[in-house]
Structures are given as C-alpha cells and as structure tokens.
Amino acid sequence: MKFLKFSMKVKTTLLLVSCLVLSPMGFSAPKAAVAAPDFTLKSSTGENQRLSELKGEVVMINFWASWCGPCRQEMPELAAIQKKYQDLGFTVLGVNVEEDSSKANELLAENPVNFPILYDTENKVTKLFRVDAMPSTILVDRDGNMRYLHKGYKPGYEDTYAQQVRTLVRE
C-alpha cells in the first residue's frame, strides 16, 4: 500500500479547509488561548472605550455596518443577550465599521440598543481583528483571550451565543 506524501503547505491547507467545512454555522474557536488585541475607540456617547478596561468581564465584540441586513437583524438579539447576562459580568461592544457614522446613528435612533456602540471610522480595529465578514462577532473571556469567532448571522445563532456566554461567565 502506497502512502501519499504531501508538502506541509498542502497539509495545512487541507486541515484549514476541513475545519471550515466541518465548522457548524460559521463558528470557530481557537485551539489555544489567544489574547484579544487591545484597542480604544470613541463611543456614541463621545467617550473613549478601551477593551482592556473590561478585563475581568466576558466581552462580545460585534463588528457591524448599517448597510448589512443580517447586522440589523442581529442587533435586537444582542441587546436581549446583554440584558440577560450583564449582571453576571458580560458586556456587548458594538463596533460600527463605516467611515461615516451618520448612517449608524440613524439606524440606532430608530432601533436603540442597551450596549456601547463604538466607531471604527478608520477600520484600524477591524483590520487588527482581521474582520472579513459582516457581521463578525468575537467572544473574549475574563482573562482577555479570544474564545469564539462567529462570521455572519442567521436566525438561531443567538442561541449559540447565549450558550457560549453562559459557559464563559461560569469560568
């Protein structure tokens, strides 16, 4: 019986493809703890918000845009999760990725949320987290490590978000 020999690059590519194919609903979790990059962004209240100031809490970072239909659909679900788990040390940070935040402000005026909205008008944080899909959601544990990544949104994803938040707040 002959064994096929593959280069390391081919093996790595096959492994990544199989992980993406087998990863349910666009969710993935890093195999080892990876520290979330720290950042500071201006919030909708005009104050600066720094991720590292939330160390000790479970943080959901949700990258979104006003032109993104799934983002709009997801916002009330994130607000419900924020309301349910905020007393357990959980915070949602909504990061708007648009250069002009006026459209985001219009959307929020029509559909207010109960969590901080931050503006990444220069896409520095978006690039720092290598966001390549809208919406993208990252769950960060109490130690500041990225634990879950979600790309896109479909109804029902919020159930998975809530289960993962429960897991992280119990740690």
C-alpha positions as a Markdown table, in Angstrom:
| # | Residue | x | y | z |
|---|---|---|---|---|
| 1 | Met | 0.0 | 0.0 | 0.0 |
| 2 | Lys | 1.4 | 3.4 | -1.0 |
| 3 | Phe | 1.2 | 6.4 | 1.2 |
| 4 | Leu | 0.7 | 9.8 | -0.4 |
| 5 | Lys | 3.3 | 12.4 | 0.5 |
| 6 | Phe | 2.1 | 15.9 | 0.8 |
| 7 | Ser | 4.0 | 19.1 | 1.5 |
| 8 | Met | 3.4 | 20.9 | 4.7 |
| 9 | Lys | 1.6 | 23.7 | 2.8 |
| 10 | Val | -0.8 | 21.2 | 1.3 |
| 11 | Lys | -1.4 | 19.5 | 4.7 |
| 12 | Thr | -2.1 | 22.9 | 6.3 |
| 13 | Thr | -4.5 | 23.9 | 3.5 |
| 14 | Leu | -6.3 | 20.6 | 3.8 |
| 15 | Leu | -6.6 | 21.0 | 7.5 |
| 16 | Leu | -7.9 | 24.5 | 7.3 |
| 17 | Val | -10.5 | 23.6 | 4.6 |
| 18 | Ser | -11.7 | 20.6 | 6.6 |
| 19 | Cys | -12.1 | 22.9 | 9.7 |
| 20 | Leu | -14.1 | 25.4 | 7.7 |
| 21 | Val | -16.3 | 22.8 | 6.2 |
| 22 | Leu | -16.9 | 21.0 | 9.4 |
| 23 | Ser | -17.3 | 24.2 | 11.5 |
| 24 | Pro | -21.0 | 24.5 | 12.1 |
| 25 | Met | -22.8 | 27.7 | 11.1 |
| 26 | Gly | -19.5 | 29.7 | 10.6 |
| 27 | Phe | -18.5 | 29.3 | 14.2 |
| 28 | Ser | -15.0 | 28.5 | 15.3 |
| 29 | Ala | -12.9 | 28.5 | 18.4 |
| 30 | Pro | -9.1 | 28.9 | 18.6 |
| 31 | Lys | -7.3 | 25.8 | 19.7 |
| 32 | Ala | -5.1 | 27.7 | 22.2 |
| 33 | Ala | -5.8 | 30.9 | 24.1 |
| 34 | Val | -5.0 | 33.9 | 22.0 |
| 35 | Ala | -5.1 | 37.4 | 23.7 |
| 36 | Ala | -7.5 | 39.8 | 22.1 |
| 37 | Pro | -5.7 | 42.9 | 20.8 |
| 38 | Asp | -6.3 | 45.9 | 22.9 |
| 39 | Phe | -7.9 | 48.9 | 21.3 |
| 40 | Thr | -9.5 | 52.3 | 22.1 |
| 41 | Leu | -12.4 | 53.7 | 20.2 |
| 42 | Lys | -14.8 | 56.6 | 20.5 |
| 43 | Ser | -18.2 | 55.6 | 21.7 |
| 44 | Ser | -21.6 | 57.0 | 20.7 |
| 45 | Thr | -21.6 | 59.0 | 23.9 |
| 46 | Gly | -18.4 | 60.7 | 22.9 |
| 47 | Glu | -16.3 | 58.9 | 25.5 |
| 48 | Asn | -13.3 | 56.6 | 24.7 |
| 49 | Gln | -13.8 | 52.9 | 25.4 |
| 50 | Arg | -10.7 | 50.7 | 25.9 |
| 51 | Leu | -11.1 | 46.9 | 25.7 |
| 52 | Ser | -8.5 | 46.3 | 28.4 |
| 53 | Glu | -10.7 | 48.3 | 30.8 |
| 54 | Leu | -13.2 | 45.4 | 30.6 |
| 55 | Lys | -10.7 | 42.7 | 31.7 |
| 56 | Gly | -12.5 | 40.5 | 34.2 |
| 57 | Glu | -15.7 | 40.6 | 32.2 |
| 58 | Val | -16.8 | 38.4 | 29.3 |
| 59 | Val | -17.0 | 40.7 | 26.3 |
| 60 | Met | -18.7 | 40.2 | 23.0 |
| 61 | Ile | -17.3 | 42.4 | 20.2 |
| 62 | Asn | -19.7 | 42.6 | 17.3 |
| 63 | Phe | -18.5 | 44.3 | 14.1 |
| 64 | Trp | -21.4 | 45.6 | 12.1 |
| 65 | Ala | -22.5 | 48.1 | 9.4 |
| 66 | Ser | -25.8 | 49.9 | 8.8 |
| 67 | Trp | -25.9 | 48.6 | 5.2 |
| 68 | Cys | -25.7 | 45.0 | 6.4 |
| 69 | Gly | -29.1 | 43.3 | 6.6 |
| 70 | Pro | -28.0 | 40.5 | 8.9 |
| 71 | Cys | -26.4 | 43.0 | 11.2 |
| 72 | Arg | -29.7 | 44.9 | 11.5 |
| 73 | Gln | -31.5 | 41.6 | 12.2 |
| 74 | Glu | -28.9 | 40.6 | 14.9 |
| 75 | Met | -28.9 | 43.9 | 16.9 |
| 76 | Pro | -32.1 | 43.2 | 19.0 |
| 77 | Glu | -30.9 | 39.7 | 19.7 |
| 78 | Leu | -27.6 | 41.1 | 21.0 |
| 79 | Ala | -29.5 | 43.6 | 23.1 |
| 80 | Ala | -31.5 | 40.7 | 24.7 |
| 81 | Ile | -28.3 | 38.8 | 25.5 |
| 82 | Gln | -26.8 | 42.0 | 27.0 |
| 83 | Lys | -29.9 | 42.5 | 29.2 |
| 84 | Lys | -30.0 | 38.9 | 30.3 |
| 85 | Tyr | -26.3 | 38.4 | 31.2 |
| 86 | Gln | -25.0 | 41.9 | 32.1 |
| 87 | Asp | -25.3 | 41.3 | 35.8 |
| 88 | Leu | -23.0 | 38.3 | 35.5 |
| 89 | Gly | -20.1 | 40.4 | 34.2 |
| 90 | Phe | -20.9 | 40.4 | 30.5 |
| 91 | Thr | -20.8 | 43.3 | 28.0 |
| 92 | Val | -21.5 | 43.6 | 24.3 |
| 93 | Leu | -19.4 | 46.2 | 22.4 |
| 94 | Gly | -21.0 | 47.0 | 19.0 |
| 95 | Val | -18.2 | 48.2 | 16.7 |
| 96 | Asn | -19.5 | 50.1 | 13.6 |
| 97 | Val | -17.1 | 49.8 | 10.7 |
| 98 | Glu | -18.3 | 52.6 | 8.5 |
| 99 | Glu | -16.2 | 55.7 | 7.6 |
| 100 | Asp | -19.2 | 57.9 | 8.0 |
| 101 | Ser | -21.1 | 57.1 | 11.2 |
| 102 | Ser | -24.2 | 59.1 | 10.4 |
| 103 | Lys | -26.0 | 56.1 | 8.9 |
| 104 | Ala | -25.2 | 54.1 | 12.0 |
| 105 | Asn | -26.6 | 56.9 | 14.1 |
| 106 | Glu | -29.8 | 57.0 | 12.0 |
| 107 | Leu | -30.2 | 53.2 | 12.5 |
| 108 | Leu | -29.6 | 53.4 | 16.2 |
| 109 | Ala | -32.1 | 56.3 | 16.6 |
| 110 | Glu | -34.8 | 54.0 | 15.1 |
| 111 | Asn | -33.6 | 50.9 | 16.9 |
| 112 | Pro | -31.8 | 51.8 | 20.1 |
| 113 | Val | -29.6 | 49.2 | 21.9 |
| 114 | Asn | -28.6 | 48.8 | 25.5 |
| 115 | Phe | -24.9 | 48.3 | 24.9 |
| 116 | Pro | -22.0 | 50.6 | 23.9 |
| 117 | Ile | -21.6 | 51.5 | 20.3 |
| 118 | Leu | -18.0 | 52.3 | 19.2 |
| 119 | Tyr | -16.9 | 53.8 | 15.9 |
| 120 | Asp | -14.0 | 52.4 | 13.9 |
| 121 | Thr | -14.2 | 55.0 | 11.1 |
| 122 | Glu | -10.6 | 54.3 | 10.0 |
| 123 | Asn | -11.0 | 50.5 | 10.2 |
| 124 | Lys | -7.9 | 50.1 | 12.4 |
| 125 | Val | -9.6 | 47.8 | 14.9 |
| 126 | Thr | -11.4 | 45.9 | 12.1 |
| 127 | Lys | -8.0 | 45.2 | 10.5 |
| 128 | Leu | -6.5 | 44.4 | 13.9 |
| 129 | Phe | -9.1 | 41.6 | 14.3 |
| 130 | Arg | -8.9 | 40.6 | 10.6 |
| 131 | Val | -12.6 | 41.0 | 10.1 |
| 132 | Asp | -13.6 | 39.8 | 6.7 |
| 133 | Ala | -17.3 | 39.2 | 7.1 |
| 134 | Met | -20.3 | 41.3 | 8.3 |
| 135 | Pro | -21.3 | 40.8 | 10.9 |
| 136 | Ser | -18.4 | 39.3 | 12.8 |
| 137 | Thr | -18.6 | 38.5 | 16.5 |
| 138 | Ile | -15.8 | 37.6 | 18.8 |
| 139 | Leu | -16.3 | 36.4 | 22.4 |
| 140 | Val | -13.5 | 37.3 | 24.8 |
| 141 | Asp | -13.1 | 35.6 | 28.2 |
| 142 | Arg | -12.5 | 37.2 | 31.5 |
| 143 | Asp | -8.7 | 36.9 | 31.0 |
| 144 | Gly | -8.8 | 38.8 | 27.7 |
| 145 | Asn | -8.5 | 35.8 | 25.4 |
| 146 | Met | -10.5 | 35.4 | 22.2 |
| 147 | Arg | -12.5 | 32.2 | 22.7 |
| 148 | Tyr | -15.1 | 32.1 | 19.9 |
| 149 | Leu | -15.5 | 33.7 | 16.4 |
| 150 | His | -18.7 | 33.9 | 14.5 |
| 151 | Lys | -18.9 | 35.1 | 10.9 |
| 152 | Gly | -22.2 | 36.2 | 9.5 |
| 153 | Tyr | -25.6 | 35.8 | 11.2 |
| 154 | Lys | -28.7 | 33.7 | 10.6 |
| 155 | Pro | -31.7 | 33.5 | 13.0 |
| 156 | Gly | -30.9 | 31.0 | 15.7 |
| 157 | Tyr | -27.3 | 32.0 | 16.1 |
| 158 | Glu | -28.3 | 33.9 | 19.2 |
| 159 | Asp | -29.0 | 30.6 | 20.9 |
| 160 | Thr | -25.3 | 29.6 | 20.4 |
| 161 | Tyr | -24.1 | 33.0 | 21.5 |
| 162 | Ala | -26.1 | 32.7 | 24.7 |
| 163 | Gln | -24.8 | 29.2 | 25.4 |
| 164 | Gln | -21.2 | 30.3 | 24.9 |
| 165 | Val | -21.7 | 33.4 | 27.1 |
| 166 | Arg | -23.1 | 31.1 | 29.9 |
| 167 | Thr | -20.0 | 28.9 | 29.5 |
| 168 | Leu | -17.7 | 31.9 | 29.8 |
| 169 | Val | -19.4 | 33.7 | 32.7 |
| 170 | Arg | -19.2 | 30.4 | 34.7 |
| 171 | Glu | -15.4 | 30.1 | 34.3 |
